[in-house]
Amino acid sequence: MPLPPRGWAQGLARLAMLDSWPAVVALVLMVVIPVAEMLARPALGRGIENAPVVVQHLGLLLAMFGALAAARSSHLATLGSSLDRLGSATTQARMRAFAAGGAAGVCGMLAQAGGQLVLAEREAAQMLAYGVPIWWVQLSLPVGFALLGLRLGLRAAGGRAWRPLLALLLPMAGWLAAAWGEGRPWPLWPALLGLLALLLVGAPVFAVLGGLALALFWSEGLPLASIALSHYQITVNASLPALPLFTLAGLVFAHTGAAARLGELFVQLFGSGLRGTAVAAALLCSAFTAFTGGSGVTILALGGLLLPLLRQAGYPEQRGIGLVTSASALGVLLAPSVPLIMYAVIARVPIEAMFLAGVLPALLMVACLLLLGGYLRQEGARAVTALPAKRRVIAALWAGKWEALAPLVAIGAMVSGLGTPTESAALTAAYALLTQSLVHRELSAALLWRCLQECVQLIGGVMVILGMALALTNFLVDAGIPERAVDWVQAAIPNRYLFLLALCAFLFVAAALMEIFAAIAVLVPLLLPLARSYGLEPLHFGIIFLAAMEAGFLCPPAGMNLYFASAMFGKPIRDVARAVLPAMLAIFVGTVIIAMWPALSTALPGWLLRP
């Protein structure tokens, strides 16, 4: 163990790093327990008692302390507005302080709501497992939000001498306001104006969604503990532990030599000429994004490998950057992508059905990108197709065999019925850890810690958005908003095909304005009843929704691929945005084809999952 750091500043910095330990321990247990459960069933004839319930509640610890770690590393998702970069340095600092301070106040309110939930559950005295009361785990809600408010308060205070006092006062003010205003209806419009201002200056998305839910519940005199209850219910959902587990597997592959081995395999399979390299790059980026959980990770992991290959094949640099950047957005439809699992959880669709439903549409989107984006067009004398060489293909396949088998491990255990979605995800994470550490010996202890840290930060940031968005949508559903939307839209658009076109256009705009996880959590519960009224199956609607959301990665202000590609390739954002314009058209056309042809989404699950 290293010696404690000298000085109060260093001591506080080291103490702040401890926030990720509960989340990391929870994540490790979420891998170990389901794998042990799978091994125990054939060996002992039964599994581990209450293992699924324990794993689900570990997800709550991961969500709260992962969000805290994400706040420390500035990984909490924002709208992506550039307003906080306008004006002088002093003005920008004030905007950032306002955003962080407002979010800290919201966290104080959420902590008070979580405390009310814990008190109610303590009186109910329900047990989780092994004599542990449920409220012990739920205590992470008020504690987590309070610490999150404190961290955001420190950011708002900046370097001022009275920084600790202000950091404490901001969430405390939110706590007291929520406690004093409980059950007292207040006008809604001041809160809406304040939240809009917070959103525009860069406040975290979860704070804006949570603040909006608080304002709506408050305006109706409803108990604020319902918001904490919604967050608790979604984070302990039976299928949600698959999110961090698949993400961990993808990050392990992204940070080891798996990317290079898969890149060589794909290039050898499709040939080293212009067309073969383009197809290989598009498929590889899509598949890698599905596993890593983030298209930005794909750009960082594969960009330095693929762009030189595309140049060597005869690609102009601008087109090569456009291909890598846009293809990295197409993995949303492929298993085991995080958005695919999130939609399945919210829409209550079997995860294995969603995995199969996305296969054909994903291939269609890649084909649309290559054909409509012009990436198969040959230019110059070097653009000669080189057919795959059998010997090199076999060598590349042998070198990348462990990585190539990962999708079979991820999907096979689930589809075959050998494991639940959570167990399949845990098996995939364990597979990634074992192959990269024992077989390839590329996963050191330091690199493993980095993967665990990145995973808890990413998933913590996602799950806190999901919990707040669910509370908001629960209010809207109870208020009958979806039913009114169904009546209004059916009166305005009686034709099913016109509705599908309007839906694609609306989702395209929403993808540009909303962060994908917030869009899934907010829009799916509202739009799914509307889609059902036009005869769309949940599987079909989900694939339409996710296909349209792929455009959001390429369109500012929420288009994170533009920022990652700009940093990776050293190009201005405007040049990257110009390079991906053909891909935007291709994604829209592909989304419309998926919408008009339901069998693309429903045929494969209907055939393979038939009772």
C-alpha positions, 0 to 999 in steps of 0.5 A: 500500500502506498503511504498517505499523501502529504498535505490536506489538499493531497489527502482530500484528493486521495479521499475523493478517489475512494468514491469509486471503490463501492461501485467497483466492488459491486461490479466485481461481485456482479461478475462473480455471483452470476458465473458462480450461479451458472456453475452451481446449477449443474454441479449442485443441482441448484443455484445460489439462494437469492443470487439474482436479487442480490445482483440487482441491488448491487446495481443500485450501489453501482449506479449511485457511487458510479455517478459520484465517480463520473462527477469527479471525472466530469463524465456526467452527460450534458446537453452539449450546449456551447453557451458556457463557452461564450463571452469572457473567461469570467462569464464562462466561469460564472455560467459553469458555477451556476450550472454546477450550483443548480445541479447541487441544489437539485441533488439535495432535493433528491437526497431528501426524497431518497431519505423519505423512501428509506424511512418508509421502507424501514417501517415496512421492514422488508428483507432483501436476503440473508437477513439484510433489510432492503432499506440498508441498500436503499440508504445509498440513494440519499447518501449518494445524492448528498455526496453528489451534491457536495461534489457539484457544490465544490465545483460551483465554489471554484477556488474561493476560500469559503469553498467547503462552506458553499459546497455544503450549503448548496445541497443543504438548501435543496434538502431544506427546500424539499422538506419544507415544500413537501405537500405544498403545491407551488407554481411550475413556471419559475422552476421550468425557466430555471431548469431551462437555463441550467440545461443551456449552460451545461448542467448534467442531464440527470439534474435537469430531468430530476429537477423537472420531475421534482417540479412536476410532483411538487406542483401537484402536491405529490410525495417526492419520495415517488421519484426516489422510488422510480430510481430504485425500481429501474436500477434493480430491474432484473435485466439491467445488470447486463448493462455494466457487465457487457460494457466491462467486457467491451472496455477490456477488449478496447484497451487491450490488443483485441482491437488490432487483432479484430482489425487484421481479421476483418481486413483479411476477410474482405480484402485489402483493396479500397472496397474490401477495406471500406467494408471491413472498416464499417463492419468492424467499427459497428461491431466494436461499438456494440461491445464497448458501449460507446462509439467514441471508444471505438474511434479512439481504439480503432481510428489510429489503426483504420485511417492508415489502412484506408489511406493505403487502400487509396482513400482520401483522408477526408473520406476515411475520417468520415467513414470511421466516424460515421460507421462507429455510430452504427453499432447501436443495433447490434448485440450487446449494445447498451442502448439495445438493452436499455430499450428492452428494459424500458419497453419490457421486451425480452433482451434476446429478442431485441438482440436478434431483431437488430441483426438484419437492420444493422447490416442494412444500415451498414449497406446504406452507409457504404452505398449512399455515402459513396464509400465504395466509389473507386478513385485513382490508380491505387483503388484496386480490389485485392482478394483475400489470401487464404493463408493470411485469413487463416493466420488472422483468424487464428490470432483473433479467435478468442475475440471472434468467439466473444459474440457467440459467448454473449448471445449463445448462452442467452438464446440457448437458455443456458443462462439468463441475460444477466448470467450471459453478460457476466459470462461474457465479462469473465470471458473477456477478463480471462482471455485477455489476462491469461491467454494474451497476457495483456490485461495488467492489474493497472489496466484492469483497474482502469477498465473497472473505473471507466465502466462504473463511471459510464454506467453510473452516469447512464443509470442516474439519467435513467432513474430520473427520466423514469420518474418524469415519464411516470408522472406524464403517464399518470397524467394521461399524456400518452393517451392524449398524444395518441388521440391527437396524432391519429386525428392529424395523421390517419395514414400509417405510412405517413405516420412512419415518415413523420416518426422517422423525421421526429426521431431524427430531430430528437437524436440531434437534440437529446443524449441517447440514454435520456431520449430512450428513457423519456421518449420510449414510454411516451411514443410506444403507445402511439406506435402500438395504435398504428399497429407497430410491434414493440420490437419493430418500433424499438429498432426504428427508434434506435436506428434513428438515434444513430444519427445523434452521434453525428449531429451537434450539439449532442453528436459526441462522435464529432468531438472524439474524431476531431481530437483523434485525427487532429481536425477541426470539428467543422471538417469532421461534420462536413465529412459525415454529411453523406452518412446522415442521409444514409442513416435516414434512408436506412431508418425509413426502410426499416420502418416500412419493412417490419419483417427486417426486425421481426422475422429473425426473432420469430424464427429462432425464438419460436416456442 
